Amino acid sequence: MSLELSIVLPAYKEAAALSKLLPTLKSRAAALTGAHEILVVDAQQPLDETPAICLAHGVRHIHRRYGNLYGDAVRTGIEEAGGRFIVFMDADGSHNPAHLRLLWDRREHYDVVIGSRYVAGGHTENPAILIFMSWMVNVIFRLVFRLHCKDVSNSFRLYRAELLKPLHLKCHNFDIVEELLILLGERRIVEVPVTFECRKAGQSKRKLLLFAISYVWTLVRLLKIKFEARR
């Protein structure tokens, strides 16, 4: 039986959160299709008990290639995924597996299905400063790159694998989430409401200063790429 669904979880010191997330995630994924896999894309070298937890729960454990940044985990996950559809989720439990059905049910009619905090019924439990920064990123990227969706920065998405595999992604940090949408901007995209929840264990890897700088740099770089492509 060919794989229908690959669920990719970039993880960096997320052993405690994964031990809580994986049992529920496995159950929810099995309810969608028996032809699925779950891939945990860990750091380049083991930093905690993540390999043992993956083994205990029967999911694939992969060390990211190229580097230890979030973008490296995304690129590795795309390369390793064998399913016809690829779902990216956060390993810290902020993306509720119960929402997988909302994305899965729209897979045949759209190229990208976004779990959105900013459509009717969506919600976020983030602190106010992160909500404000997310709002700024969303407004700027929607206007500059003419993206036809309200939530450009939530990584909880379903993609057609055939569209992701050929991409040459250049971003290294969390800005790769926007880069994906920019490169797929002409595709059929739909948003479904989800709640972005507080992490279930561990500490956030996002540094606010790096978060801001990376998005400014991404904006400049992707504008340059877009301009050169039109020449």
Disulfide bonds with the S-S distance in Angstrom:
none
